[in-house]
C-alpha cells in the first residue's frame, strides 16, 4: 500500500500518462496493489472483491495499450491493482 507501488500500478506508458505523471496530474491512483501467487488466490481475490464491491484492475506488463490501468477519478469505490506478474 506504499505510494511508490500504488503510483507505479496506476498508469501505463502512453505520452499522455507520462505527461500526467511528470506534472503531478494523475487524478486517481489505486488504493492498494496485491500480488497473487497462484490461481486459487486469484479466485479468492475476485470473490472478495465482488462481496465488498471493490474494483479490480489487472496489471500485466504495464503498457496500458487498452487504457485499462487508468483509474476513473469519479470512482468512489476502493480500487485494487492485481499484479499478474
N, C-alpha and C positions, 0 to 999 in steps of 0.2 A: 504493500500500500504506500510505499515511498514515492515521492513526487517524480523522481527520475524515471522509474519504471512506468508510472501512470502516463507521463507525458510521452515517453517513447512509444507506448502502445496506443496512442490517441491520434496518430496521423500516419500518412504514408510518405511517398517521395515525389509527389507532384510539385510543380513550381508554385502553385497556389498554397499548398501546405507548408512548403519550406519558407515561403514569404511570411505566412501567419506565424510560424514558429520563431523565425528571426525577429519579428517585430512585436512579439507578445500578443498576437491577436487570436490565439486559439480560444474560442468561446467556451468550450466544454471539453473536459478530459474524462477518461474513465475513472471510476471511483476505486477500482481495485483490479489487480492482474493476478490470474491464477494459472498454474502450470500443471495440468493433469498429466499423470504418468502412464495411464492405461485406459482402455475402453470403458471399464466399469466405473472409473472415476468420472469420465465424461457423461455417462448416463446419469450418475448421481447429481452432477452439476446441473444438467438440463432439468431434471425432476425438481430440484430445489429452486431453480430459477422460476419455473412455472408456478410452484407453490407460493413463492414470495414475490411474484411479479417483478422480477429483475431482468433487465435487458442484457443479453449476452452478445458480445462481438467476437467472433472467431478471428484469431490473429495467426496468419501463416508466415509468409515471407516479409510482410510489411510494405509491399509495394503499393497497395491500395488501388490497383487498376480498376476495381469495381466501385470505388468510393465507399466501401462498406465499413471502413475504420472511422469515418467521420461521425463524431458524436453530435446529434442534434442539440443545439443549445436550448431548445424549448423542452427537452426531455426531462421530466421531473423524477422518473424512477432511477434507481441505482443502476449504473452501467458497469459491467464487469467484462474485461478482456480475457478471453480464454486462449492462452498461448499454446498453439498446437505443435510447436517445435519440439 
